[in-house]
Amino acid sequence: MAISLKRPVHVIGAGLAGSEAAWQIAQAGVPAVLHEMRPARTTPVHQTGDFAELVCSNSFRADDPDVSAIGILHREMRRLNSLILAAADAHRVPAGGALAVDRAGFARFVTERLSACPAVEIVRDEIEGLPPPDWDEVIVATGPLTAPGLAAAIQTLTGEEDLAFFDAIAPIVHRDTIDMGKAWMQSRYDRVGPAGDGADYVNCPLTRAQYDAFVEALLAAEKIEFKTFEATPYFDACLPIEVMAERGRETLRHGPMKPFGLTDPRAPESKPYAVVQLRQDNRLGTLFNMVGFQTKLKHAAQVDVFRMIPGLEHAEFARLGGLHRNSFLNSPKVLDATLRLKADPRLRFAGQITGCEGYVESAAIGLLAGRLAAAARRGQPFVAPPPTTAIGALLHHITGGHILDVGHSFQPMNVNFGLFPPLEIPEKGRGAGKAAAKKRAFSARANTDLEAWRTASLPAAAE
C-alpha cells in the first residue's frame, strides 16, 4: 500500500465506526489521524482504552445472509475488507447461528492493527469543541456518548434540539457459578453455527410459578431513574427487561425468555414455561452474558432478582447491567447524501451518532465515511452503493429515506428488509415458506449488486 503525501483525514473517535473509517482511509493510500480521548478521559460505560470496545452485547447478531438483513451486511463488510468483521471472525465464540465475539480479544485485535498501520497516526486527545479550521476533512465518529464540548458545538451548528434515547446493558455471569444441575446447554432448535455445535447457550428453565414470581419481583425492584430525561424514549430493540415486563405479564415469555425450540434433555416431556438464555462472552468460555437482559435495576436489586432464576441462585457477576443515554443527529435533515454536515461540509459523520443502531451498522457507515473522505482527498468521484445492498439501504435510510413531515420523528434503526427497495417474486407458497423465499431473493439481488458496485469502485480505491 503506497501512502499518499496528501494532507490527512482526521477521524474523531476510535469506536467501531471511527476505527473502520481510519482503516478504510489508510487502505486507500490516504493518511489518517485517529483521535481517541480514552483512557485519559473515560465514559460512563467504557472500561478500557482499546479501540472498538464493545460495551453492550458481544453479539453481531445473525450471520446467515439467506435469512437476515444483518447477515447480508456481514457478507458485504467482509467483501469490502472491513477491519471490524475481520476482528469479529478472528475472535468468534460459539453462539448458534449468530456471530458473537470474545470482546477483549476483538478490541485488542482492532487496536493492534491500527497501531501497526503506517498510514494511521494515533493521537490520544479529546476534541473539546469544533475541530481547528485547518482540518478540512474530518470524520466525527464519537458515537452516542459524544463528549459534552463537542456535542454542544455540533448542536449549535445544526440548530436541532438534542435527540436522544436510553440504551441499556445486560449483566455478565461467571460460568463456573451457574448450577448446571438445573441448567443445560442447547442452541434454539439445535442450530449449529460456524463456531458452535448446536449446544452453545446455557438455558435456565422456569415453571409458570417461578416465572410469575420473577415478574413480580422485577416489577417491584428498585430502578435507576433519570428524572431529567424522563421524556427520552427507549430504543425498542434494546428495551430494559423491566420495561418489557411493564407492558404485559407475558411480554418477557414471548421475548428474551421465550421457551420455544428448547428442550431440557433431563425432562424432554416437560416443557419449561419460560427460559433465560446465557451466551458465551469470551473465548475462554469463563464468562456468559444474559441474553436480552438489558436493565436499569439498581445493582443490589439485580443480584437479588436474577438469583431467583433456576441455575443462577449462586451466580457471581463479572458485570452488572446499566443504563446510559445515547444521542444522535436528525440525519435526513442535517446531513447530505455523503454524510457531510450541511452547516459545515468539512465535517462528515459516521456510526451511531448518525442514527444507525447496531455494531455492524455503525461500522458500515464508518466504512462508507472513510471511503468517501479518501475519495474526496484524492479528488476522485465516489458513487454510493445501490440501495438494493444492505450497506446502501442503510446509507439511504440515514441520508434520505425518512419522511421529514410533522409527526414523523427520525429514530435509530438496525438494518432490516424494510429498508430495501421492494422486490417482486413469483407467488409461490405461503406463510413461512414464502417469507423465506423473499429473503433469499433479497439476498441474491444484494449479492449481485454489491459485486457490480465493488468491481466498478476498485479503480478508484486502488493505486
Buried (B, 14 or more C-beta within 10 A) or exposed (E): EEEBEBBBBBBBBBBBBBBBBBBBBBBBBBBBBBBBBBEEEEBEBBBBBBBBBBBBBBBBBBBBBBBBBBBBBBBBBEBBBBBBBBBBBBBBBBBBBBBBBBBBBBBBBBBEBBEEBEBBBBBBEBBEEBBEEEBBBBBBBBBBBBBEEBBBBBBEBBEEEBBBBBBBBBBBBEBEBBEEEBBBBBBBEEBBBBBBEBBBBBBBBBEEEBBBEBBBBBEEBEBBEEEEEEEBEBBEBBBBBBBBBBEEEEBBBEBBBBBEEBBBEEEEEEEBBBBBBBBBBBBEEEBBBBBBBBBBBBBEBBBBBBEBBBBBBEBEBBBBBBBBBBBBBBBBEBBEEBBBBEEBEBBBBBBBBBBBBBBBBBBBBBBBBBBBBBBBBBEEEBEBBBBBBBBBBBBBBBBBBBEEEEEEEBBBBBBBBEBBEEBEEEEEEEEEEBEEBBBBBBBEBBBEBBEEBBEEBEEBBEE
